[in-house]
Every structure is written in structure tokens, then in C-alpha cells.
Amino acid sequence: MQTLIRFLVTSAVLIAALAPPAMAEDWPTRPVKIIIPYPPGGSTDIVGRPYAQELSQVLGQPFVLDHKAGATGAIGMEATARSAPDGYTFTITAAAATVAMPATRKLAYRPFDDFAPVGRISTLALVIAVHPSVQATTLKEFIAVAKSQPGKIHYGTAGIGATSHFSGEYLKQVTGIDIVNVPYRGSAEVQNDFLAGHVQVMLDGQILPHLKAGKGRLLAFIDEVRHPDFPDVPTIREIIPSWEIFIWFGMMAPAGTPRPIIERMSAALNEIARKEDMKARLWPVAQRPVTDTPEGFAETLKRDFALYSRLAKELDMKTE
């Protein structure tokens, strides 16, 4: 009898191990959850919504956003890592929670062990924008103003260890200015306080529509190309040629998600990124859809983790 039980258990394990690739041909057969590790209205949510809508069309099942905000994205990332690797939970996340924060502290998830990379889906052109109360129309003028008022100008970020935080501290390092970080739970909250004048500097592209309306001044794009709607605004490297930090959003799954599902999701994301209407939807909020592969994304993660680890040490941002 025990021999029979061992045989049945062994057979069940083998069937379970072999089943995912076969099931991937029909995947998905029910709604798929996409965890957004930031509050609604932020940059990750803004890129996640159109991709979720398009994935529903391409793959024939609802793709539902599940916001799990907190700890600069760590709560949502941990929830993803602990989810079943069955192809029905993914996350759209930013470089902050994926490689920047892990470079500064120990977290409940391991960025290279607990996730399966699917691919980058967009790049984000961070902006350097100032409130109208700041008497500067160019980045060079702002640097001069900031140097004349050390510790008096505040910039808002999506949290300690966020890429906007890294970018702000890096800007301080390379220019010698002294501006003070004010951390929030997400970029939507930063935007509200920027518009109200509670923080005078914002480093997030979602503020662009308000800058167009004259509610702030755009000094530079932290991107490698100029924005087509702002052809006269320089990129950061036109002013600071050594600048290294550039931002992306990407999709990941829990480690162990069947490879055929990862590949099918990657192909669907690339199909969506090539659509002209995606470009039209994302450019106004300073995002550019991009195509990628799981392997390419894995290389990006390794490269950027090394970058943020070095910067965390240089900028004294390590908390543990």
C-alpha cells in the first residue's frame, strides 16, 4: 500500500512539473492580475492602465490592476514574489523598487531570485521642473539660485530610494547644490504638493500637462532624446554630459512562472509597444513604449543594480 502511495505521489509531482508548458498554449483562461506597487495616479499606474487594456484585447482575458502601495513599492513587490507562479500574477514596476531600493537596504524580496523578468515596457523621461515661485528659467539659472539658498529649496520624491530620490541626490552631487528631499508615498502626491507650492522642485514626467498650462517651468528632461512636444528643452546630458541615471518601467512575474507563458507575455507586450496609439498615449506623460526580451531585461537589471549600488555608496544612501 505504501509503495502504491509513493508511486501516486511521485506521478502527481511529475505531472505537475510537466503540466505548465502544455497549459501555456491555452493561457490565459481566466483574468490575470497585474500588481502595481504604487498608488493610483502615479507614473507606474499611468503606463500600467493602457498596457492592461491592450493585453486584454491581445490575449482575450481581462487584465486587472491591483494597487498595493507602500514602502516605495516594496509591499507590492513582496506580494508579487509570494504569489503563485502560475501565469496569473504579474507586476508592472519601476527601477526604484526593482534595483534602486535593493541597492540601499535589505528587503523581504530578492530582486534576482524571486522574480522572472518579462521585459521593459517603457522609458520615463524624468523632468527637472520648478514651481513658478522659483526665479529660474534654465537649469543653469536654477543651479545658481539653489547655490544662493542652501537648504531652502525642497524637492518631492516618490519615497526614500525611489529613482526620483536617486536623481535628486545625484543632481546635488554633480552640481554642488543643497536642496532637501521630501519623500511621499507616490508621484501623484508629489504632484499635488508641487502645484500647491509646498515643494518647489519635481522630478517626474507626469507633471508635463500642468507645465504646459503654465503651472511650473520645465528646465530639462532626464532622457537621452528631446521630447517632441518640447523641442527647445534640452536633455540632461546636453548640460551635464556625465549623467548616468535613466528610468524605465518593466513587467516581472513570480520566479518559477512557466517559460512559455513568459515568452507569450513578452511577445504580447512587444506587439502593443509597436502600436502608434500607445506612443500617442504615453508621450504626453513623458513615457516612450519600448520593446524588449526577458534576456534583455535581465541584463538591464544587472547593469542598473550595479549602477545604483555604486551611487548608493557614493551618495551615502545605504540604510543598512
One Martini backbone bead per residue (centre of mass of N, CA, C, O) as a GRO file, in nm:
protein
  320
    1MET     BB    1   0.058   0.063  -0.022
    2GLN     BB    2   0.303   0.256   0.007
    3THR     BB    3   0.400   0.216  -0.279
    4LEU     BB    4   0.148   0.334  -0.414
    5ILE     BB    5   0.162   0.614  -0.285
    6ARG     BB    6   0.442   0.690  -0.394
    7PHE     BB    7   0.363   0.666  -0.689
    8LEU     BB    8   0.138   0.882  -0.690
    9VAL     BB    9   0.307   1.119  -0.590
   10THR     BB   10   0.523   1.110  -0.812
   11SER     BB   11   0.325   1.144  -1.047
   12ALA     BB   12   0.209   1.419  -0.961
   13VAL     BB   13   0.476   1.576  -0.975
   14LEU     BB   14   0.536   1.521  -1.275
   15ILE     BB   15   0.278   1.645  -1.386
   16ALA     BB   16   0.320   1.928  -1.268
   17ALA     BB   17   0.593   1.980  -1.416
   18LEU     BB   18   0.463   1.931  -1.714
   19ALA     BB   19   0.206   2.116  -1.740
   20PRO     BB   20   0.272   2.420  -1.800
   21PRO     BB   21   0.359   2.408  -2.103
   22ALA     BB   22   0.085   2.298  -2.201
   23MET     BB   23  -0.095   2.530  -2.081
   24ALA     BB   24   0.033   2.780  -2.237
   25GLU     BB   25  -0.131   2.751  -2.502
   26ASP     BB   26  -0.409   2.858  -2.337
   27TRP     BB   27  -0.300   3.102  -2.232
   28PRO     BB   28  -0.549   3.254  -2.095
   29THR     BB   29  -0.852   3.142  -1.892
   30ARG     BB   30  -0.828   3.398  -1.703
   31PRO     BB   31  -0.782   3.638  -1.509
   32VAL     BB   32  -0.526   3.892  -1.474
   33LYS     BB   33  -0.284   4.006  -1.249
   34ILE     BB   34  -0.164   4.347  -1.184
   35ILE     BB   35   0.080   4.473  -0.996
   36ILE     BB   36   0.086   4.794  -0.832
   37PRO     BB   37   0.340   4.946  -0.619
   38TYR     BB   38   0.139   5.199  -0.641
   39PRO     BB   39  -0.052   5.451  -0.659
   40PRO     BB   40  -0.289   5.600  -0.799
   41GLY     BB   41  -0.167   5.827  -1.064
   42GLY     BB   42   0.096   5.732  -1.129
   43SER     BB   43   0.335   5.633  -1.348
   44THR     BB   44   0.274   5.326  -1.329
   45ASP     BB   45  -0.030   5.353  -1.374
   46ILE     BB   46  -0.021   5.503  -1.647
   47VAL     BB   47   0.116   5.256  -1.797
   48GLY     BB   48  -0.064   5.014  -1.700
   49ARG     BB   49  -0.344   5.070  -1.822
   50PRO     BB   50  -0.295   5.048  -2.133
   51TYR     BB   51  -0.167   4.765  -2.117
   52ALA     BB   52  -0.409   4.617  -1.994
   53GLN     BB   53  -0.606   4.678  -2.222
   54GLU     BB   54  -0.438   4.547  -2.452
   55LEU     BB   55  -0.407   4.263  -2.331
   56SER     BB   56  -0.708   4.195  -2.341
   57GLN     BB   57  -0.715   4.198  -2.652
   58VAL     BB   58  -0.474   4.004  -2.729
   59LEU     BB   59  -0.551   3.758  -2.496
   60GLY     BB   60  -0.875   3.744  -2.405
   61GLN     BB   61  -0.836   3.872  -2.108
   62PRO     BB   62  -0.850   4.008  -1.818
   63PHE     BB   63  -0.659   4.292  -1.694
   64VAL     BB   64  -0.590   4.355  -1.351
   65LEU     BB   65  -0.547   4.604  -1.131
   66ASP     BB   66  -0.327   4.596  -0.827
   67HIS     BB   67  -0.295   4.803  -0.560
   68LYS     BB   68   0.029   4.799  -0.367
   69ALA     BB   69   0.112   5.022  -0.152
   70GLY     BB   70   0.432   5.096  -0.026
   71ALA     BB   71   0.756   5.132   0.048
   72THR     BB   72   0.838   5.216  -0.245
   73GLY     BB   73   0.710   4.917  -0.356
   74ALA     BB   74   0.768   4.668  -0.162
   75ILE     BB   75   0.486   4.546  -0.113
   76GLY     BB   76   0.421   4.464  -0.409
   77MET     BB   77   0.674   4.291  -0.457
   78GLU     BB   78   0.621   4.086  -0.233
   79ALA     BB   79   0.347   3.990  -0.340
   80THR     BB   80   0.461   3.878  -0.602
   81ALA     BB   81   0.672   3.678  -0.488
   82ARG     BB   82   0.426   3.515  -0.324
   83SER     BB   83   0.305   3.423  -0.572
   84ALA     BB   84   0.185   3.225  -0.794
   85PRO     BB   85   0.355   3.055  -1.075
   86ASP     BB   86   0.080   3.060  -1.309
   87GLY     BB   87   0.023   3.337  -1.490
   88TYR     BB   88  -0.180   3.534  -1.279
   89THR     BB   89   0.086   3.706  -1.193
   90PHE     BB   90   0.196   4.043  -1.206
   91THR     BB   91   0.429   4.319  -1.263
   92ILE     BB   92   0.446   4.675  -1.267
   93THR     BB   93   0.761   4.834  -1.257
   94ALA     BB   94   1.026   5.002  -1.122
   95ALA     BB   95   1.351   5.068  -1.063
   96ALA     BB   96   1.324   5.128  -0.766
   97ALA     BB   97   1.207   4.842  -0.657
   98THR     BB   98   1.413   4.655  -0.823
   99VAL     BB   99   1.721   4.818  -0.780
  100ALA     BB  100   1.748   5.067  -0.593
  101MET     BB  101   1.656   4.971  -0.310
  102PRO     BB  102   1.835   4.707  -0.298
  103ALA     BB  103   2.097   4.904  -0.281
  104THR     BB  104   2.011   5.024   0.029
  105ARG     BB  105   1.855   4.750   0.128
  106LYS     BB  106   1.680   4.523   0.305
  107LEU     BB  107   1.448   4.284   0.185
  108ALA     BB  108   1.171   4.056   0.135
  109TYR     BB  109   1.318   4.059  -0.144
  110ARG     BB  110   1.476   3.918  -0.443
  111PRO     BB  111   1.551   4.046  -0.750
  112PHE     BB  112   1.708   3.762  -0.871
  113ASP     BB  113   1.510   3.520  -0.731
  114ASP     BB  114   1.178   3.617  -0.720
  115PHE     BB  115   1.200   3.671  -1.041
  116ALA     BB  116   1.064   3.707  -1.378
  117PRO     BB  117   1.158   3.839  -1.654
  118VAL     BB  118   0.998   4.006  -1.936
  119GLY     BB  119   1.010   4.340  -1.966
  120ARG     BB  120   1.028   4.623  -2.096
  121ILE     BB  121   0.783   4.904  -2.172
  122SER     BB  122   0.930   5.174  -2.065
  123THR     BB  123   1.026   5.509  -2.065
  124LEU     BB  124   1.130   5.779  -1.843
  125ALA     BB  125   1.115   6.126  -1.846
  126LEU     BB  126   1.253   6.303  -1.647
  127VAL     BB  127   1.212   6.603  -1.475
  128ILE     BB  128   1.301   6.950  -1.439
  129ALA     BB  129   1.094   7.121  -1.212
  130VAL     BB  130   0.955   7.442  -1.134
  131HIS     BB  131   0.817   7.663  -0.953
  132PRO     BB  132   0.715   7.987  -1.006
  133SER     BB  133   0.874   8.090  -0.741
  134VAL     BB  134   1.116   8.022  -0.909
  135GLN     BB  135   1.400   8.212  -1.035
  136ALA     BB  136   1.387   8.011  -1.320
  137THR     BB  137   1.451   7.904  -1.681
  138THR     BB  138   1.707   7.735  -1.617
  139LEU     BB  139   1.930   7.517  -1.497
  140LYS     BB  140   2.159   7.718  -1.442
  141GLU     BB  141   1.983   7.913  -1.280
  142PHE     BB  142   1.897   7.714  -1.061
  143ILE     BB  143   2.176   7.651  -0.950
  144ALA     BB  144   2.229   7.940  -0.858
  145VAL     BB  145   1.989   7.967  -0.667
  146ALA     BB  146   2.054   7.719  -0.485
  147LYS     BB  147   2.337   7.826  -0.394
  148SER     BB  148   2.201   8.089  -0.253
  149GLN     BB  149   1.990   7.854  -0.097
  150PRO     BB  150   2.074   7.660   0.127
  151GLY     BB  151   1.813   7.443   0.231
  152LYS     BB  152   1.540   7.599   0.095
  153ILE     BB  153   1.494   7.379  -0.121
  154HIS     BB  154   1.235   7.156  -0.237
  155TYR     BB  155   1.199   6.802  -0.313
  156GLY     BB  156   0.996   6.562  -0.462
  157THR     BB  157   0.921   6.214  -0.384
  158ALA     BB  158   0.834   5.859  -0.396
  159GLY     BB  159   1.077   5.804  -0.200
  160ILE     BB  160   1.298   5.623  -0.047
  161GLY     BB  161   1.489   5.511  -0.327
  162ALA     BB  162   1.390   5.647  -0.550
  163THR     BB  163   1.466   5.768  -0.856
  164SER     BB  164   1.410   6.062  -0.775
  165HIS     BB  165   1.605   6.053  -0.538
  166PHE     BB  166   1.859   5.977  -0.686
  167SER     BB  167   1.849   6.216  -0.885
  168GLY     BB  168   1.861   6.443  -0.674
  169GLU     BB  169   2.130   6.355  -0.536
  170TYR     BB  170   2.293   6.355  -0.797
  171LEU     BB  171   2.252   6.653  -0.864
  172LYS     BB  172   2.396   6.752  -0.612
  173GLN     BB  173   2.671   6.624  -0.670
  174VAL     BB  174   2.728   6.752  -0.971
  175THR     BB  175   2.656   7.073  -0.868
  176GLY     BB  176   2.654   7.159  -0.544
  177ILE     BB  177   2.381   7.148  -0.426
  178ASP     BB  178   2.115   7.233  -0.162
  179ILE     BB  179   1.856   7.009  -0.145
  180VAL     BB  180   1.539   6.889  -0.015
  181ASN     BB  181   1.395   6.599   0.071
  182VAL     BB  182   1.045   6.489   0.003
  183PRO     BB  183   0.870   6.218   0.097
  184TYR     BB  184   0.645   5.994  -0.062
  185ARG     BB  185   0.417   5.743  -0.180
  186GLY     BB  186   0.395   5.915  -0.455
  187SER     BB  187   0.375   6.110  -0.744
  188ALA     BB  188   0.088   6.227  -0.702
  189GLU     BB  189   0.156   6.372  -0.432
  190VAL     BB  190   0.376   6.551  -0.539
  191GLN     BB  191   0.212   6.708  -0.743
  192ASN     BB  192   0.017   6.846  -0.546
  193ASP     BB  193   0.246   7.001  -0.384
  194PHE     BB  194   0.370   7.147  -0.622
  195LEU     BB  195   0.117   7.311  -0.710
  196ALA     BB  196   0.105   7.439  -0.406
  197GLY     BB  197   0.424   7.497  -0.315
  198HIS     BB  198   0.558   7.292  -0.100
  199VAL     BB  199   0.726   7.217  -0.348
  200GLN     BB  200   0.975   7.333  -0.595
  201VAL     BB  201   1.050   7.035  -0.695
  202MET     BB  202   1.029   6.812  -0.988
  203LEU     BB  203   1.091   6.446  -1.090
  204ASP     BB  204   0.830   6.419  -1.318
  205GLY     BB  205   0.650   6.361  -1.615
  206GLN     BB  206   0.341   6.395  -1.516
  207ILE     BB  207   0.361   6.724  -1.510
  208LEU     BB  208   0.340   6.828  -1.804
  209PRO     BB  209   0.046   6.937  -1.837
  210HIS     BB  210   0.099   7.168  -1.623
  211LEU     BB  211   0.331   7.305  -1.773
  212LYS     BB  212   0.166   7.381  -2.023
  213ALA     BB  213  -0.028   7.563  -1.820
  214GLY     BB  214   0.191   7.728  -1.630
  215LYS     BB  215   0.258   7.560  -1.335
  216GLY     BB  216   0.554   7.565  -1.452
  217ARG     BB  217   0.906   7.486  -1.507
  218LEU     BB  218   1.099   7.362  -1.773
  219LEU     BB  219   1.448   7.267  -1.780
  220ALA     BB  220   1.463   6.936  -1.812
  221PHE     BB  221   1.554   6.619  -1.946
  222ILE     BB  222   1.579   6.281  -1.828
  223ASP     BB  223   1.719   6.200  -2.125
  224GLU     BB  224   1.833   6.097  -2.459
  225VAL     BB  225   1.586   6.265  -2.569
  226ARG     BB  226   1.387   6.476  -2.707
  227HIS     BB  227   1.086   6.616  -2.686
  228PRO     BB  228   0.846   6.672  -2.929
  229ASP     BB  229   0.681   6.897  -2.747
  230PHE     BB  230   0.998   7.004  -2.647
  231PRO     BB  231   1.246   7.100  -2.851
  232ASP     BB  232   1.386   7.336  -2.651
  233VAL     BB  233   1.444   7.117  -2.442
  234PRO     BB  234   1.687   6.986  -2.276
  235THR     BB  235   1.898   6.753  -2.197
  236ILE     BB  236   2.100   6.656  -1.946
  237ARG     BB  237   2.357   6.596  -2.135
  238GLU     BB  238   2.375   6.892  -2.246
  239ILE     BB  239   2.472   6.985  -1.944
  240ILE     BB  240   2.542   6.678  -1.823
  241PRO     BB  241   2.738   6.444  -1.971
  242SER     BB  242   2.769   6.229  -1.708
  243TRP     BB  243   2.500   6.124  -1.696
  244GLU     BB  244   2.330   5.801  -1.573
  245ILE     BB  245   2.023   5.832  -1.507
  246PHE     BB  246   1.761   5.607  -1.614
  247ILE     BB  247   1.418   5.532  -1.685
  248TRP     BB  248   1.197   5.246  -1.609
  249PHE     BB  249   0.955   5.002  -1.715
  250GLY     BB  250   0.836   4.673  -1.596
  251MET     BB  251   0.792   4.321  -1.627
  252MET     BB  252   0.695   4.075  -1.378
  253ALA     BB  253   0.736   3.754  -1.224
  254PRO     BB  254   0.725   3.493  -1.059
  255ALA     BB  255   0.920   3.263  -0.976
  256GLY     BB  256   0.846   2.984  -1.199
  257THR     BB  257   0.726   3.079  -1.437
  258PRO     BB  258   0.650   2.972  -1.724
  259ARG     BB  259   0.822   3.022  -2.007
  260PRO     BB  260   0.590   3.031  -2.221
  261ILE     BB  261   0.444   3.264  -2.077
  262ILE     BB  262   0.665   3.472  -2.086
  263GLU     BB  263   0.687   3.475  -2.398
  264ARG     BB  264   0.395   3.556  -2.458
  265MET     BB  265   0.398   3.819  -2.303
  266SER     BB  266   0.633   3.952  -2.450
  267ALA     BB  267   0.499   3.953  -2.731
  268ALA     BB  268   0.256   4.128  -2.648
  269LEU     BB  269   0.413   4.379  -2.555
  270ASN     BB  270   0.553   4.434  -2.829
  271GLU     BB  271   0.299   4.472  -2.994
  272ILE     BB  272   0.201   4.719  -2.830
  273ALA     BB  273   0.456   4.908  -2.853
  274ARG     BB  274   0.414   4.943  -3.179
  275LYS     BB  275   0.183   5.121  -3.135
  276GLU     BB  276   0.086   5.438  -3.205
  277ASP     BB  277  -0.120   5.488  -2.967
  278MET     BB  278   0.087   5.446  -2.742
  279LYS     BB  279   0.261   5.685  -2.805
  280ALA     BB  280   0.029   5.897  -2.780
  281ARG     BB  281  -0.028   5.826  -2.470
  282LEU     BB  282   0.280   5.860  -2.345
  283TRP     BB  283   0.423   6.123  -2.429
  284PRO     BB  284   0.259   6.336  -2.248
  285VAL     BB  285   0.409   6.162  -1.989
  286ALA     BB  286   0.716   6.093  -2.073
  287GLN     BB  287   0.668   5.825  -2.246
  288ARG     BB  288   0.825   5.523  -2.395
  289PRO     BB  289   0.775   5.270  -2.580
  290VAL     BB  290   0.917   4.934  -2.554
  291THR     BB  291   1.120   4.679  -2.653
  292ASP     BB  292   1.174   4.330  -2.541
  293THR     BB  293   1.341   4.087  -2.336
  294PRO     BB  294   1.412   3.880  -2.087
  295GLU     BB  295   1.721   3.901  -2.132
  296GLY     BB  296   1.745   4.207  -2.157
  297PHE     BB  297   1.625   4.272  -1.878
  298ALA     BB  298   1.832   4.121  -1.710
  299GLU     BB  299   2.069   4.306  -1.795
  300THR     BB  300   1.951   4.569  -1.689
  301LEU     BB  301   1.936   4.486  -1.394
  302LYS     BB  302   2.237   4.439  -1.349
  303ARG     BB  303   2.344   4.714  -1.435
  304ASP     BB  304   2.162   4.896  -1.241
  305PHE     BB  305   2.245   4.771  -0.975
  306ALA     BB  306   2.539   4.858  -0.996
  307LEU     BB  307   2.484   5.159  -1.014
  308TYR     BB  308   2.316   5.197  -0.748
  309SER     BB  309   2.528   5.082  -0.559
  310ARG     BB  310   2.741   5.296  -0.614
  311LEU     BB  311   2.566   5.548  -0.551
  312ALA     BB  312   2.485   5.474  -0.261
  313LYS     BB  313   2.776   5.502  -0.158
  314GLU     BB  314   2.845   5.790  -0.263
  315LEU     BB  315   2.557   5.917  -0.132
  316ASP     BB  316   2.479   5.786   0.138
  317MET     BB  317   2.200   5.567   0.105
  318LYS     BB  318   2.250   5.361   0.303
  319THR     BB  319   2.056   5.181   0.570
  320GLU     BB  320   2.245   4.885   0.606
   0.00000   0.00000   0.00000
